[in-house]
Amino acid sequence: MRRLTIGHSPDADDAFMFHALTAGLVPLDGPQPAEITAVHDDIQSLNERAQSAELDISQISAAAYPAVAQRYRITACGSSMGENYGPVVVAREPLDPADLAGARIAVPGPHTTAFSLARMYLPAFQPVQVPFDQAFDAVDDGRAQAAVVIHEGQLTYAAAGFSKVLDLGQAWFSDTGLPLPLGINIVRRDLGDAWCHAIATALAASIDHARTNPARALQHARAIGVDLDEAITTRFTAMYVTNLTRNMGPRGHAALTTLYQRSTSHPVPLDIVPAP
């Protein structure tokens, strides 16, 4: 029996796409029978765990991949990509991005794509690292003057009394014309080619199952998430589980290549396990 660990955030889109695989609703036809253990952790923690190759399969921030490329491959399925939307920079009062020069800005982690984007599209600022679910609190208690919000905060900031300074996904799309690769799925190289392909096939089947049976997958997403409103969960999942999630294809490949060209000082070879 092969024991495999799968790490993903409790965020709605990740829980939705992994549900069928982790619940045994789709087959995992690897070289031997497998027992799957699901690990739920925030995205920055998953980025850190990937650096020691702790998990066999994991969601990580797209921006975190260069640091772990020697130990992991990317699967063409399982990515979260925004189409002219993405993380949002917010503040308590209306501001222009130029107003944030030198400001303290709460960001969700040093390896997140959101942080890389903020550095691309905002003037130089002082990053304040906080867990993603403390972004609003960091502004309210004075730790930061603005915040980069990810996950469902992209949809709830206005209801929480915040004003949008900049949608980083819109800035990226205006700049590149490409989807914004926020999260990707990775699989350990040392599992071998047969397991890598079996896992990619199973994850693709899991995404297909969730999109065909959304009520069950959404119920699971709300069960492992924290205080997720049903309407917000449904809307957010539709935003980030798309055809590009099923298979990133040439546009997703180009998006990752462009991200790494702009955020790293060295070439990042993309080793992508194809989707069936």
Secondary structure, DSSP 4 states (H G I P E B T S, - for coil): -EEEEEEE-SSHHHHHHHHHHHTT-S----SS-EEEEEEE--HHHHHHHHHTT-SSEEEEEGGGGGGTTTTEEEESSS-EEESS---EEEESS---GGGGTT-EEEES-TTSHHHHHHHHHS-S-EEEE--GGGHHHHHHTTS-SEEEE-TTHHHHTTTTT-EEEEEHHHHHHHHHSS-EEEEEEEEEGGG-HHHHHHHHHHHHHHHHHHHHSHHHHHHHHHHHSSS--HHHHHHHHHHHSSHHHH--HHHHHHHHHHHHHHH-SS-----EEPP-
